[in-house]
Amino acid sequence: MRWGRLSSGLILAATSGITFGHAWSVEDAKWWWIGSMTLLAAVLFILSALYHPQEVSGPPPAPVPPARTPRKAGASAPMLGEMLLRRAMISQENLDRALAEQKGSKRRLGEILVEMNLITHAELAQLLEEQLAEREGRFAWM
């Protein structure tokens, strides 16, 4: 607590009381105004004496290391085929076959891979969730 500000605030509060008493007896508007401003200053001094932004109770929080470096702006998420190859879920030949069929049919690669029984719907959903998470710069729950 800042004792100098608190004592100044209490002195100003007492002064405003005297000023209001005088304003009541003489019925003059300027004394009411002076009393109001003195009371406002007293409240501000008292509140500033009680407020300590730099004081924090308890131990400081432990620093949290970043899980990984953030993605650069404009960096794209890996393609579905790249993710499958990286995890060795399909071979390059199977991916080439699925991509060739995709060009002819204009369907999505994931649908074609599921139709070819190379991945399951659950695996596709997990991969797409991870791809979206990387695109948005967050982490997918595994």
C-alpha distance (Angstrom), angle and dihedral (degrees) to the residues before:
residue distance angle dihedral
M1 . . .
R2 3.78 . .
W3 3.78 103.2 .
G4 3.81 95.6 -170.0
R5 3.80 92.7 58.3
L6 3.78 92.6 42.9
S7 3.80 93.0 51.7
S8 3.82 90.7 45.8
G9 3.79 89.5 50.9
L10 3.80 92.5 50.1
I11 3.80 91.4 48.4
L12 3.82 90.3 49.9
A13 3.81 90.2 48.8
A14 3.79 90.7 53.9
T15 3.80 90.1 46.2
S16 3.80 91.4 51.7
G17 3.80 89.5 52.1
I18 3.79 90.5 53.6
T19 3.82 90.4 45.9
F20 3.82 91.7 51.3
G21 3.79 89.7 49.2
H22 3.79 90.1 52.4
A23 3.83 91.4 46.0
W24 3.81 88.9 52.3
S25 3.80 92.6 52.4
V26 3.82 98.8 44.8
E27 3.82 96.3 33.4
D28 3.79 92.9 -140.3
A29 3.83 119.6 150.9
K30 3.79 94.9 -145.4
W31 3.83 91.2 62.2
W32 3.80 90.5 52.2
W33 3.78 88.6 52.7
I34 3.82 92.2 47.9
G35 3.80 90.7 48.1
S36 3.81 91.8 49.8
M37 3.80 93.2 50.5
T38 3.81 90.9 46.7
L39 3.80 90.9 51.2
L40 3.82 91.0 48.2
A41 3.82 90.5 51.1
A42 3.81 89.7 48.9
V43 3.81 91.9 52.9
L44 3.81 91.9 48.0
F45 3.81 92.4 49.5
I46 3.81 92.5 48.9
L47 3.82 93.2 47.2
S48 3.80 92.4 47.2
A49 3.80 89.1 51.5
L50 3.81 90.7 55.0
Y51 3.82 97.0 43.9
H52 3.82 117.1 84.9
P53 3.81 112.5 170.8
Q54 3.80 94.2 177.4
E55 3.80 94.5 54.5
V56 3.80 113.2 88.0
S57 3.77 122.5 176.3
G58 3.77 119.5 -133.2
P59 3.77 132.2 21.9
P60 3.79 119.4 -43.2
P61 3.79 115.1 -94.7
A62 3.77 116.1 -95.8
P63 3.80 113.5 -108.8
V64 3.78 113.1 -105.9
P65 3.79 113.1 -140.1
P66 3.78 114.8 -136.7
A67 3.79 113.4 -101.4
R68 3.77 90.8 -135.7
T69 3.76 139.5 -24.2
P70 3.79 114.5 -71.4
R71 3.77 118.3 -107.4
K72 3.76 118.3 -101.2
A73 3.77 116.9 -109.6
G74 3.77 110.6 -90.9
A75 3.81 94.3 18.8
S76 3.78 110.1 138.8
A77 3.78 127.3 -136.4
P78 3.81 117.1 -107.6
M79 3.77 116.3 -87.7
L80 3.80 118.3 -104.7
G81 3.81 92.2 -113.6
E82 3.81 91.4 51.7
M83 3.79 90.8 51.1
L84 3.82 91.6 50.6
L85 3.80 93.0 48.4
R86 3.80 92.6 46.2
R87 3.81 90.2 54.2
A88 3.82 92.0 42.9
M89 3.80 90.7 -124.6
I90 3.83 92.0 135.1
S91 3.80 135.8 13.7
Q92 3.79 126.2 -112.0
E93 3.84 89.8 -110.8
N94 3.82 92.0 55.3
L95 3.79 90.9 47.7
D96 3.82 91.1 50.1
R97 3.82 90.4 50.9
A98 3.80 91.8 49.4
L99 3.82 92.1 47.1
A100 3.82 90.9 49.8
E101 3.80 90.0 52.1
Q102 3.79 90.5 46.9
K103 3.81 91.5 57.0
G104 3.78 91.3 54.0
S105 3.80 98.2 42.4
K106 3.86 102.6 33.7
R107 3.84 88.8 -137.1
R108 3.76 125.7 136.4
L109 3.79 118.4 -86.3
G110 3.80 93.8 -126.9
E111 3.81 92.1 55.6
I112 3.80 90.7 50.7
L113 3.82 93.1 48.6
V114 3.81 91.4 50.7
E115 3.82 90.6 46.6
M116 3.82 89.5 51.7
N117 3.85 88.7 51.8
L118 3.79 91.4 -121.6
I119 3.83 94.2 123.2
T120 3.80 134.6 11.2
H121 3.80 128.1 -117.5
A122 3.82 89.2 -109.2
E123 3.81 92.2 53.1
L124 3.80 90.7 47.7
A125 3.82 91.2 50.2
Q126 3.83 91.0 49.7
L127 3.82 92.5 48.9
L128 3.81 92.8 47.9
E129 3.80 90.7 48.9
E130 3.80 90.9 52.1
Q131 3.80 90.8 46.1
L132 3.81 91.1 52.1
A133 3.78 91.3 46.7
E134 3.80 91.5 53.0
R135 3.78 91.2 47.1
E136 3.80 90.7 53.4
G137 3.80 92.6 43.5
R138 3.81 95.9 -115.6
F139 3.78 132.8 108.3
A140 3.78 127.1 -99.2
W141 3.78 117.8 -131.9
M142 3.77 110.6 -115.6
